Amino acid sequence: MPELPDVEGFRRYLNAHAYARTIARVDVLDPVLVRNRGPRAFRHALTGERFGSARRHGKWLIAPVGDAEVLMHFGMTGELSWADRPATDRHPHDRLVFVCADGELRYNNMRRFGGVWLARDARERALVTGPLGPDAAAVSRDEFLTLINRRRGGIKAALMDQFLIAGLGNLMSDEILWRARVHPATPVQKLSPQRRRRLYEAGPYQVTN
């Protein structure tokens, strides 16, 4: 499943290709992947609007479009691609296409997990994403230690809890634990202060966006 680095890559890709472009048309090729609006309402809300600068929170990509936000979650197989010319070479797994005057942004998702949502404000965004902890790429060491100190149970489950720290999945958690030389099942309360600091130092924290 795409984790923090993957979604960060999608954020940069969207900004490199679609930022400030006006959406001339939205082709909803698979209505199931538009999770909280009907195809007509989704198209109506976005057509004629311009992409703002996308940001990321955990595994969520948040793309401002006019006064709304397009929320993208990539599930296990989602990705973005840009075509300079609206063409006939679309992939069978392209589910949603934002057509601009000089190209199109395609949301591709083979297994159809994840999806795309529309949010009008922060309240609607929170209803979609659920409560998220601070983004793992921006959490400070002191904040990380404070959050971990609140947890019970195994350390891997704590690292993967999106309500605690957003963005870490199975692969990244395993990598962090391996680098820190901490067993995944170790109870948080049995970790020494030194080992907790090693967990922070082994992580993706303070990534430059």
N, CA and C of each residue as an Amber inpcrd file, in Angstrom:
protein
   627
   0.8470000  -1.1950000   0.0000000   0.0000000   0.0000000   0.0000000
   0.8820000   1.2440000   0.0000000   0.5840000   2.2420000  -0.8380000
   1.3880000   3.4720000  -0.8100000   1.4530000   4.0680000   0.5930000
   2.6710000   4.4260000   0.9900000   2.8790000   5.0260000   2.2990000
   3.3920000   6.4420000   2.0970000   3.8650000   7.0470000   3.1570000
   4.2300000   8.4640000   3.1340000   5.1280000   8.8430000   1.9410000
   6.2440000   8.1380000   1.6850000   7.1060000   8.5570000   0.5640000
   6.4030000   8.4770000  -0.7890000   5.5610000   7.4480000  -0.9640000
   4.8490000   7.3000000  -2.2380000   3.8810000   8.4650000  -2.4620000
   3.1110000   8.7780000  -1.4190000   2.1200000   9.8500000  -1.5570000
   2.8070000  11.1980000  -1.6790000   3.9500000  11.3540000  -1.0150000
   4.7330000  12.5770000  -1.2000000   5.1820000  12.7070000  -2.6540000
   5.5470000  11.5800000  -3.2570000   5.8970000  11.6020000  -4.6760000
   4.7200000  12.0010000  -5.5420000   3.5250000  11.4900000  -5.2270000
   2.3310000  11.8800000  -5.9760000   2.0410000  13.3720000  -5.8030000
   2.2530000  13.8880000  -4.5990000   2.0240000  15.3210000  -4.3610000
   2.9300000  16.1630000  -5.2610000   4.1960000  15.8180000  -5.2800000
   5.1380000  16.5790000  -6.1040000   4.8120000  16.4310000  -7.5900000
   4.3860000  15.2270000  -7.9720000   4.0370000  14.9800000  -9.3690000
   2.8290000  15.8130000  -9.7770000   1.8070000  15.8420000  -8.9450000
   0.6230000  16.6400000  -9.2620000   0.9880000  18.1150000  -9.3820000
   1.7790000  18.6110000  -8.4410000   2.1540000  20.0290000  -8.4930000
   3.0200000  20.3460000  -9.7020000   3.8560000  19.4090000 -10.1040000
   4.7230000  19.6410000 -11.2640000   3.9280000  19.7050000 -12.5640000
   2.8230000  18.9730000 -12.6350000   2.1030000  18.8610000 -13.9050000
   0.7650000  19.5970000 -13.9340000   0.0680000  19.6590000 -12.8080000
  -1.3050000  20.1800000 -12.8390000  -1.4820000  21.5030000 -12.1090000
  -0.5230000  21.9300000 -11.3140000  -0.6830000  23.1660000 -10.5420000
  -1.0180000  24.3480000 -11.4570000  -2.0320000  25.0920000 -11.0710000
  -2.4950000  26.3070000 -11.7530000  -3.1900000  26.0270000 -13.0840000
  -3.3790000  24.7910000 -13.4380000  -4.1090000  24.4670000 -14.6640000
  -5.6160000  24.4410000 -14.3870000  -6.3760000  24.8850000 -15.3550000
  -7.8310000  24.9040000 -15.2390000  -8.4050000  23.6000000 -15.7770000
  -9.3450000  23.0500000 -15.0320000  -9.9940000  21.7960000 -15.4260000
 -11.1160000  22.1110000 -16.4250000 -10.9310000  21.6600000 -17.6380000
 -11.9480000  21.8860000 -18.6710000 -13.0720000  20.8490000 -18.5970000
 -12.7170000  19.6480000 -18.1180000 -13.7070000  18.5650000 -18.0690000
 -13.1940000  17.4930000 -17.1090000 -14.1050000  16.8130000 -16.4700000
 -13.7400000  15.6710000 -15.6290000 -14.4190000  14.4360000 -16.2010000
 -13.6090000  13.4540000 -16.5820000 -14.1500000  12.1890000 -17.0830000
 -14.1570000  11.1800000 -15.9410000 -15.3470000  10.8630000 -15.4540000
 -15.5010000   9.8630000 -14.3930000 -15.7000000   8.5180000 -15.0810000
 -14.6230000   7.7740000 -15.2350000 -14.6640000   6.5180000 -15.9690000
 -15.1220000   5.3510000 -15.0970000 -15.0060000   5.5050000 -13.7960000
 -15.4690000   4.4800000 -12.8620000 -16.1510000   5.1810000 -11.6930000
 -17.4700000   5.3370000 -11.7340000 -18.1800000   6.0900000 -10.6890000
 -17.9720000   5.5530000  -9.2790000 -17.6460000   4.2660000  -9.1520000
 -17.4510000   3.6830000  -7.8250000 -16.2880000   4.3560000  -7.0900000
 -15.2910000   4.8130000  -7.8320000 -14.1020000   5.3980000  -7.2130000
 -14.3250000   6.8340000  -6.7630000 -15.4140000   7.4770000  -7.1620000
 -15.7960000   8.7740000  -6.5950000 -16.6910000   8.4660000  -5.4080000
 -16.1460000   8.5840000  -4.2150000 -16.7360000   7.9260000  -3.0570000
 -17.8860000   8.6860000  -2.4020000 -17.9040000  10.0040000  -2.4840000
 -18.9320000  10.7170000  -1.7120000 -19.7580000  11.6920000  -2.5470000
 -19.6820000  11.5740000  -3.8490000 -20.5000000  12.3910000  -4.7350000
 -20.9200000  11.5480000  -5.9280000 -22.0250000  11.9020000  -6.5330000
 -22.3690000  11.3130000  -7.8080000 -21.4890000  11.8940000  -8.9000000
 -21.3070000  11.2000000 -10.0160000 -20.4560000  11.7090000 -11.0960000
 -20.8420000  13.0990000 -11.5720000 -22.1400000  13.3570000 -11.7130000
 -22.5770000  14.6640000 -12.2160000 -22.2160000  15.7750000 -11.2390000
 -22.4700000  15.5650000  -9.9620000 -22.1470000  16.5770000  -8.9580000
 -20.6380000  16.7970000  -8.8720000 -19.8830000  15.7230000  -8.9840000
 -18.4260000  15.8260000  -8.9340000 -17.9090000  16.6450000 -10.1120000
 -18.3910000  16.3390000 -11.2990000 -17.9590000  17.0900000 -12.4850000
 -18.3620000  18.5480000 -12.3740000 -19.5740000  18.8050000 -11.9460000
 -20.0790000  20.1800000 -11.8610000 -19.2540000  21.0110000 -10.8840000
 -18.8420000  20.4100000  -9.7640000 -18.0960000  21.1530000  -8.7490000
 -16.7040000  21.5450000  -9.2210000 -16.1160000  20.7840000 -10.1400000
 -14.7130000  20.9880000 -10.4950000 -14.4920000  21.6010000 -11.8780000
 -15.4260000  21.4480000 -12.7710000 -15.2390000  21.9660000 -14.1260000
 -15.1220000  23.4880000 -14.1090000 -14.0820000  23.9800000 -14.7660000
 -13.8200000  25.4180000 -14.8210000 -12.9810000  25.9350000 -13.6720000
 -12.6800000  25.0790000 -12.6990000 -11.8670000  25.4850000 -11.5510000
 -10.4000000  25.1590000 -11.7950000  -9.5320000  25.7640000 -10.9920000
  -8.0900000  25.6290000 -11.1850000  -7.4580000  24.8710000 -10.0240000
  -6.4970000  24.0100000 -10.3410000  -5.7380000  23.3060000  -9.3150000
  -4.8790000  24.2840000  -8.5200000  -4.9590000  24.1840000  -7.1920000
  -4.0360000  24.8940000  -6.3240000  -2.8540000  23.9980000  -6.0010000
  -2.0670000  24.4060000  -5.0260000  -0.8890000  23.6430000  -4.6260000
  -1.3080000  22.5040000  -3.7060000  -1.0540000  21.2800000  -4.1340000
  -1.4550000  20.1080000  -3.3590000  -0.5600000  19.9540000  -2.1340000
  -1.1370000  19.3680000  -1.0990000  -0.3730000  19.0410000   0.0980000
  -0.6910000  17.6020000   0.4820000   0.0130000  17.1100000   1.4700000
  -0.1710000  15.7290000   1.9030000  -0.3040000  15.6970000   3.4210000
  -1.1960000  14.8490000   3.9070000  -1.2800000  14.5660000   5.3420000
  -1.3190000  13.0590000   5.4900000  -0.2450000  12.4950000   6.0140000
  -0.1600000  11.0490000   6.0970000  -0.2270000  10.4290000   4.7170000
  -1.1570000   9.5100000   4.5380000  -1.3110000   8.8180000   3.2620000
  -2.3360000   9.4860000   2.3510000  -2.8410000  10.6540000   2.7500000
  -3.8420000  11.3760000   1.9710000  -3.1950000  12.4800000   1.1460000
  -3.5850000  12.5820000  -0.1230000  -3.1980000  13.6960000  -0.9800000
  -4.3850000  14.6470000  -1.0540000  -4.1260000  15.9150000  -0.7620000
  -5.1820000  16.9270000  -0.6890000  -4.8790000  17.9890000  -1.7470000
  -5.7310000  18.0530000  -2.7660000  -5.5110000  18.9580000  -3.8920000
  -6.6050000  20.0210000  -3.9080000  -6.2960000  21.2690000  -3.5600000
  -7.2960000  22.3340000  -3.6700000  -7.6860000  22.5520000  -5.1300000
  -8.9790000  22.6670000  -5.3570000  -9.4970000  22.9820000  -6.6950000
 -10.6010000  24.0080000  -6.4950000 -10.3210000  25.2550000  -6.8500000
 -11.2800000  26.3130000  -6.5800000 -11.5020000  26.4320000  -5.0870000
 -12.7530000  26.4390000  -4.6610000 -13.0860000  26.5470000  -3.2410000
 -13.2230000  25.1810000  -2.5700000 -13.0070000  24.1150000  -3.3080000
 -13.1440000  22.7590000  -2.7680000 -11.7760000  22.0900000  -2.7000000
 -11.7780000  20.8620000  -2.2070000 -10.5770000  20.0410000  -2.1700000
 -10.8970000  18.6650000  -2.7320000  -9.9910000  18.1500000  -3.5570000
 -10.0740000  16.7720000  -4.0190000  -9.1580000  15.9530000  -3.1190000
  -9.7330000  14.9740000  -2.4390000  -8.9820000  14.1210000  -1.5290000
  -8.7370000  12.7940000  -2.2290000  -7.4710000  12.4110000  -2.3220000
  -7.1240000  11.1640000  -3.0010000  -6.4560000  10.2060000  -2.0240000
  -6.9500000   8.9720000  -2.0370000  -6.3030000   7.8860000  -1.3080000
  -6.0130000   6.7960000  -2.3310000  -4.8240000   6.2140000  -2.2590000
  -4.3550000   5.3830000  -3.3640000  -4.4830000   3.8860000  -3.1090000
  -4.9820000   3.5110000  -1.9270000  -5.1690000   2.0970000  -1.6710000
  -3.8880000   1.3170000  -1.8860000  -3.9780000   0.1660000  -2.5150000
  -2.8020000  -0.6810000  -2.7430000  -2.1450000  -0.4270000  -4.0920000
  -2.9120000   0.0560000  -5.0740000  -2.3890000   0.1000000  -6.4420000
  -2.6160000   1.4450000  -7.1320000  -3.0100000   2.4600000  -6.3910000
  -3.3050000   3.7340000  -7.0260000  -2.0560000   4.4980000  -7.4270000
  -2.1960000   5.3420000  -8.4530000  -1.1060000   6.2120000  -8.8850000
  -1.6730000   7.3190000  -9.7650000  -0.8260000   8.3060000 -10.0440000
  -1.1900000   9.4040000 -10.9320000  -0.3050000   9.3710000 -12.1650000
  -0.8600000   9.8020000 -13.2840000  -0.0470000   9.9830000 -14.4880000
  -0.5570000  11.1990000 -15.2390000   0.3480000  11.8350000 -15.9750000
   0.0100000  13.0140000 -16.7700000   0.2640000  12.7180000 -18.2390000
  -0.6690000  13.1100000 -19.0960000  -0.4950000  13.0150000 -20.5420000
  -0.5590000  14.4240000 -21.1060000   0.4380000  14.7890000 -21.9060000
   0.4870000  16.1490000 -22.4440000  -0.6820000  16.4540000 -23.3670000
  -1.1980000  15.4640000 -23.9900000  -2.3420000  15.6700000 -24.8780000
  -3.4560000  14.7080000 -24.4880000  -4.6790000  15.1990000 -24.3390000
  -5.7870000  14.2640000 -24.1490000  -5.8030000  13.2770000 -25.3100000
  -5.6160000  12.0150000 -24.9890000  -5.3430000  11.0490000 -26.0390000
  -6.2640000   9.8420000 -25.9250000  -6.0800000   8.9390000 -26.8360000
  -6.8720000   7.7050000 -26.8540000  -6.1150000   6.5590000 -26.2030000
  -4.9710000   6.8540000 -25.5870000  -4.1410000   5.7830000 -25.0400000
  -4.3690000   5.5840000 -23.5420000  -5.5460000   5.9120000 -23.0670000
  -5.8150000   5.7200000 -21.6510000  -5.7310000   4.2510000 -21.2720000
  -5.2550000   4.0390000 -20.0610000  -5.1100000   2.6850000 -19.5400000
  -6.4790000   2.1820000 -19.0710000  -6.7280000   0.8880000 -19.1630000
  -8.0180000   0.3640000 -18.6870000  -8.2810000   0.6460000 -17.2060000
  -7.2300000   0.8800000 -16.4370000  -7.4060000   1.1310000 -15.0110000
  -7.4020000   2.6170000 -14.6570000  -7.4190000   3.4820000 -15.6730000
  -7.6290000   4.9090000 -15.4000000  -9.0860000   5.0920000 -14.9730000
  -9.2830000   5.5330000 -13.7530000 -10.6380000   5.5930000 -13.1920000
 -11.2450000   6.9890000 -13.2440000 -10.3710000   8.0060000 -13.2020000
 -10.8420000   9.3910000 -13.1550000  -9.8100000  10.2460000 -13.8710000
 -10.2710000  11.1290000 -14.7510000  -9.3480000  11.9430000 -15.5510000
  -9.7670000  13.4060000 -15.4770000  -8.8210000  14.2430000 -15.0670000
  -9.0290000  15.6900000 -15.0410000  -8.4420000  16.2510000 -16.3350000
  -9.2950000  16.6390000 -17.2420000  -8.8640000  17.0880000 -18.5590000
  -8.6540000  18.5950000 -18.5310000  -7.4570000  19.0270000 -18.9040000
  -7.1160000  20.4530000 -18.9920000  -6.9090000  20.8170000 -20.4540000
  -6.6290000  22.0710000 -20.7110000  -6.5230000  22.5220000 -22.0960000
  -5.3670000  21.8590000 -22.8300000  -4.2840000  21.5760000 -22.1150000
  -3.0800000  21.0740000 -22.7700000  -2.5820000  19.7760000 -22.1530000
  -3.4830000  18.9980000 -21.6020000  -3.0940000  17.7150000 -21.0310000
  -4.1410000  17.2270000 -20.0480000  -3.8600000  16.0770000 -19.4520000
  -4.8150000  15.5350000 -18.5020000  -4.1090000  14.7610000 -17.4010000
  -4.6700000  14.8850000 -16.1910000  -4.1740000  14.1660000 -15.0250000
  -5.0720000  12.9560000 -14.8130000  -4.4520000  11.7790000 -14.7230000
  -5.2010000  10.5370000 -14.6370000  -4.9720000   9.8610000 -13.2830000
  -6.0670000   9.4910000 -12.6450000  -6.0150000   8.7030000 -11.4210000
  -6.2480000   7.2570000 -11.8170000  -5.2150000   6.4400000 -11.6360000
  -5.2410000   5.0450000 -12.0480000  -5.2630000   4.1700000 -10.8020000
  -6.1080000   3.1370000 -10.7920000  -6.1860000   2.2770000  -9.6150000
  -6.6750000   0.9010000 -10.0330000  -5.7430000  -0.0230000 -10.1640000
  -6.0720000  -1.3340000 -10.7000000  -7.0680000  -2.0900000  -9.8140000
  -6.8050000  -2.1340000  -8.5040000  -7.6270000  -2.9770000  -7.6260000
  -8.8020000  -2.2160000  -7.0070000  -8.8990000  -0.9450000  -7.2770000
 -10.0630000  -0.1280000  -6.9130000 -10.2160000   0.0630000  -5.4120000
  -9.1340000  -0.1190000  -4.6540000  -9.1500000   0.3080000  -3.2680000
  -8.8300000   1.8010000  -3.2390000  -9.0590000   2.4400000  -2.0910000
  -8.8570000   3.8840000  -2.0620000  -9.9770000   4.5760000  -2.8120000
  -9.6630000   5.6980000  -3.4320000 -10.6670000   6.4310000  -4.1790000
 -10.4340000   7.9240000  -4.1160000 -11.4310000   8.6790000  -4.5830000
 -11.3550000  10.1320000  -4.6530000 -12.6210000  10.6940000  -4.0150000
 -12.4350000  11.7030000  -3.1750000 -13.5430000  12.3490000  -2.4770000
 -13.5090000  13.8520000  -2.7590000 -14.6290000  14.5160000  -2.5530000
 -14.7030000  15.9700000  -2.6680000 -15.0670000  16.5330000  -1.2990000
 -14.3120000  17.5270000  -0.8450000 -14.5980000  18.1780000   0.4370000
 -14.7430000  19.6740000   0.2110000 -15.7730000  20.2510000   0.8090000
 -16.0260000  21.6820000   0.6760000 -15.3170000  22.4980000   1.7550000
 -14.9910000  21.8770000   2.8650000 -14.3650000  22.6030000   3.9630000
 -13.6500000  21.6000000   4.8680000 -13.0400000  22.1110000   5.9490000
 -12.2710000  21.2600000   6.8550000 -13.1500000  20.2160000   7.5240000
 -14.4020000  20.5690000   7.7980000 -15.3110000  19.6120000   8.4390000
 -15.5670000  18.4230000   7.5230000 -15.8590000  18.6970000   6.2500000
 -16.0840000  17.6030000   5.3120000 -14.8160000  16.7750000   5.1180000
 -13.6580000  17.4430000   5.0990000 -12.4070000  16.6990000   4.9590000
 -12.2220000  15.7310000   6.1220000 -12.4950000  16.2090000   7.3390000
 -12.3300000  15.3610000   8.5180000 -13.3000000  14.1920000   8.5080000
 -14.5000000  14.3940000   7.9540000 -15.4580000  13.3000000   7.8550000
 -14.9440000  12.1990000   6.9370000 -14.1630000  12.5800000   5.9310000
 -13.6130000  11.6030000   4.9910000 -12.3830000  10.9090000   5.5710000
 -11.4470000  11.6800000   6.0540000 -10.1660000  11.1080000   6.4830000
 -10.2360000  10.4920000   7.8650000 -11.2110000  10.9270000   8.6730000
 -11.2150000  10.5440000  10.0680000 -10.1620000  11.3430000  10.8190000
 -10.1170000  11.2110000  12.1390000  -9.1190000  11.9520000  12.9180000
  -7.7200000  11.4240000  12.6320000  -6.8370000  12.3040000  12.2290000
  -5.4590000  11.9270000  11.9100000  -4.4950000  12.5760000  12.8960000
  -3.4690000  11.8370000  13.2610000  -2.4080000  12.4010000  14.0730000
  -1.5380000  13.3190000  13.2360000  -0.5150000  13.9170000  13.8360000
   0.3970000  14.7690000  13.0750000   1.1070000  13.9730000  11.9890000
   1.4160000  14.6420000  10.9030000   2.0930000  13.9790000   9.7960000
   3.4810000  13.5130000  10.2300000   3.8150000  12.2780000   9.8680000
   5.0730000  11.6870000  10.3220000   6.2970000  12.4200000   9.7990000
   6.1670000  13.1100000   8.6830000   7.3120000  13.8110000   8.1170000
   7.5760000  15.1470000   8.7920000   6.6930000  15.5660000   9.6700000
   6.8480000  16.8850000  10.2840000   6.8860000  16.8370000  11.8020000
   6.6860000  15.6710000  12.3930000   6.6290000  15.5910000  13.8500000
   8.0300000  15.7600000  14.4400000   8.1320000  16.5370000  15.4890000
   9.4230000  16.7440000  16.1560000   9.7240000  15.5690000  17.0800000
  10.9690000  15.4910000  17.5410000  11.3220000  14.3970000  18.4460000
  10.5300000  14.4720000  19.7410000  10.4170000  15.6650000  20.3040000
   9.6690000  15.8000000  21.5550000   8.2080000  15.4000000  21.3670000
   7.6240000  15.8030000  20.2320000   6.2330000  15.4490000  19.9620000
   6.0950000  13.9410000  19.7840000   7.0270000  13.3390000  19.0490000
   7.0080000  11.8880000  18.8510000   7.0780000  11.1540000  20.1860000
   7.9790000  11.5580000  21.0370000   8.1350000  10.8890000  22.3280000
   6.8950000  11.0580000  23.1920000   6.2880000  12.2340000  23.1420000
   5.0630000  12.4600000  23.9070000   3.9370000  11.5650000  23.4140000
   3.8000000  11.4440000  22.0960000   2.7470000  10.6050000  21.5280000
   2.9630000   9.1310000  21.8770000   4.1940000   8.6640000  21.7370000
   4.5000000   7.2680000  22.0350000   4.2670000   6.9630000  23.5100000
   4.5830000   7.9060000  24.3650000   4.4140000   7.6880000  25.8020000
   2.9680000   7.4310000  26.1980000   2.0360000   7.8710000  25.3680000
   0.6180000   7.7070000  25.6760000   0.0930000   6.3090000  25.3420000
   0.8830000   5.5440000  24.5910000   0.3800000   4.2940000  24.0460000
   0.6370000   3.1030000  24.9490000  -0.2220000   2.1010000  24.7910000
  -0.0270000   0.7810000  25.3560000   0.0330000  -0.1970000  24.1860000
   0.4600000  -1.4150000  24.4560000   0.5140000  -2.4140000  23.4010000
   1.8440000  -2.3860000  22.6770000   1.9050000  -3.1400000  21.5610000
   3.1410000  -3.2920000  20.8110000   3.5410000  -2.0350000  20.0570000
   4.8470000  -1.8720000  19.8760000   5.3610000  -0.6520000  19.2570000
   5.0130000  -0.5830000  17.7670000   4.9790000  -1.7150000  17.0610000
   4.6390000  -1.6380000  15.6350000   3.2150000  -1.1520000  15.4380000
   2.2940000  -1.6690000  16.2420000   0.9020000  -1.2150000  16.1430000
   0.8050000   0.2740000  16.4260000   1.6070000   0.7610000  17.3490000
   1.5950000   2.1960000  17.6630000   2.0890000   3.0160000  16.4770000
   3.1730000   2.5740000  15.8430000   3.7170000   3.3190000  14.7060000
   2.7280000   3.3580000  13.5410000   1.9390000   2.3040000  13.3790000
   1.0220000   2.2280000  12.2440000  -0.3330000   2.8680000  12.5190000
  -0.5560000   3.3150000  13.7240000  -1.8390000   3.9140000  14.0960000
  -1.9330000   5.3260000  13.5070000  -2.7890000   5.4950000  12.5040000
  -2.9000000   6.7840000  11.8240000  -3.4870000   7.8670000  12.7340000
  -4.2130000   7.4640000  13.7610000  -4.7380000   8.4340000  14.7180000
  -3.6210000   9.0010000  15.5950000  -2.5360000   8.2500000  15.7160000
  -1.4060000   8.6790000  16.5470000  -0.4070000   9.4850000  15.7280000
   0.0960000   8.8750000  14.6700000   1.0330000   9.5240000  13.7400000
   0.6220000   9.1010000  12.3290000   0.3590000  10.0440000  11.4600000
  -0.1780000   9.7320000  10.1380000   0.9260000   9.5440000   9.1060000
   0.8440000   8.4360000   8.3660000   1.7280000   8.2630000   7.2190000
   2.5300000   6.9880000   7.2040000   2.7060000   6.3330000   8.3550000
   3.5200000   5.1240000   8.4120000   2.6470000   3.8940000   8.1960000
   3.1130000   3.0120000   7.3270000   2.4240000   1.7550000   7.0870000
   3.3090000   0.5810000   7.4670000   2.9620000  -0.5680000   6.9390000
   3.6530000  -1.8000000   7.3190000   5.1340000  -1.7660000   6.9440000
   5.4350000  -1.3730000   5.7110000   6.8230000  -1.4010000   5.2460000
   7.6940000  -0.4070000   6.0060000   7.2100000   0.8130000   6.1400000
   8.0130000   1.8300000   6.8210000   8.1910000   1.4990000   8.2980000
   7.1470000   0.9800000   8.9250000   7.2640000   0.6100000  10.3350000
   8.3060000  -0.4900000  10.5160000   8.2840000  -1.4910000   9.6370000
   9.2860000  -2.5540000   9.7160000  10.6920000  -2.0000000   9.5320000
  10.8420000  -1.0770000   8.5860000  12.1610000  -0.4900000   8.3370000
  12.6520000   0.2990000   9.5430000  11.7740000   1.0920000  10.1320000
  12.1420000   1.8740000  11.3170000  12.5630000   0.9550000  12.4520000
  11.7850000  -0.0880000  12.6940000  12.0820000  -1.0080000  13.7890000
  13.3800000  -1.7640000  13.5430000  13.6300000  -2.1410000  12.3030000
  14.8830000  -2.8330000  11.9790000  16.0840000  -1.9090000  12.2010000
  15.9740000  -0.6810000  11.7420000  17.0850000   0.2580000  11.9400000
  17.3420000   0.5420000  13.4120000  16.2580000   0.6050000  14.1760000
  16.3950000   0.9110000  15.6070000  16.7020000  -0.3320000  16.4290000
  16.6740000  -1.5090000  15.7990000  16.9270000  -2.7840000  16.4840000
  15.9110000  -3.0060000  17.6020000  14.6410000  -2.8230000  17.2630000
  13.5510000  -3.0180000  18.2120000  12.6070000  -4.0690000  17.6440000
  12.2390000  -5.0590000  18.4390000  11.3190000  -6.0980000  17.9840000
   9.9250000  -5.4920000  17.8290000   9.2060000  -5.8210000  16.7530000
   7.8920000  -5.2070000  16.5130000   6.8810000  -5.4290000  17.6240000
   6.9810000  -6.5440000  18.3260000   5.9980000  -6.8570000  19.3660000
   6.3550000  -6.2840000  20.7260000   7.4740000  -5.5990000  20.8250000
   7.8850000  -5.0410000  22.1130000   6.8250000  -4.0680000  22.6330000
   6.3350000  -4.2650000  23.8660000   5.3780000  -3.2950000  24.4200000
   6.0070000  -1.9130000  24.5550000   5.2590000  -0.9080000  24.2020000
   5.7750000   0.4650000  24.2620000   6.3030000   0.7810000  25.6570000
   5.6040000   0.3410000  26.6750000   5.9800000   0.6930000  28.0440000
   7.2900000   0.0510000  28.4840000   7.7700000  -0.9530000  27.7150000
   9.0380000  -1.5930000  28.0640000  10.2260000  -0.9980000  27.3150000
   9.9700000  -0.0250000  26.4740000  11.0570000   0.6170000  25.7330000
  11.7570000   1.6430000  26.6050000  13.0660000   1.5730000  26.6430000
  13.8350000   2.5640000  27.4060000  13.8000000   3.9050000  26.6830000
  14.0800000   5.0020000  27.3820000  14.1590000   6.3030000  26.7110000
  15.1400000   6.3070000  25.5460000  16.2550000   5.5890000  25.6910000
  17.2430000   5.5490000  24.6100000  16.6700000   4.8670000  23.3770000
  15.9380000   3.7660000  23.5600000  15.3720000   3.0570000  22.4220000
  14.2520000   3.8630000  21.7760000  13.5260000   4.6150000  22.5460000
  12.4930000   5.4830000  21.9690000  13.1260000   6.5680000  21.0980000
  14.2350000   7.1020000  21.5650000  14.9310000   8.1070000  20.7430000
  15.4780000   7.4790000  19.4730000  15.9570000   6.2350000  19.5600000
  16.4550000   5.5500000  18.3670000  15.3430000   5.3350000  17.3490000
  14.1330000   5.0760000  17.8290000  13.0000000   4.9350000  16.9160000
  12.7580000   6.2280000  16.1510000  12.8440000   7.3310000  16.8410000
  12.6550000   8.6140000  16.1600000  13.7500000   8.8370000  15.1240000
  14.9920000   8.5810000  15.5150000  16.1360000   8.8160000  14.6180000
  16.0940000   7.9090000  13.4040000  15.4200000   6.7610000  13.5070000
  15.3310000   5.8170000  12.3900000  14.1730000   6.1350000  11.4420000
  13.3770000   7.1340000  11.7940000  12.1620000   7.4000000  11.0370000
  12.3250000   8.4560000   9.9660000  11.1980000   8.8010000   9.3000000
  11.1990000   9.7600000   8.1900000  10.9190000  11.1800000   8.6310000
  11.0720000  11.4390000   9.9160000  10.6280000  12.7050000  10.4740000
  11.4720000  13.8680000   9.9480000  10.8030000  15.0070000   9.8180000
  11.4440000  16.2220000   9.3230000  11.9080000  16.0740000   7.8700000
  11.1310000  15.3670000   7.0650000  11.3870000  15.3080000   5.6260000
  11.1600000  16.6950000   5.0310000  12.0390000  17.1200000   4.1580000
  11.8670000  18.4140000   3.4830000  10.9490000  18.2370000   2.3010000
   9.8260000  19.0010000   2.2830000   8.8500000  18.8680000   1.1870000
   9.2620000  19.7170000  -0.0040000
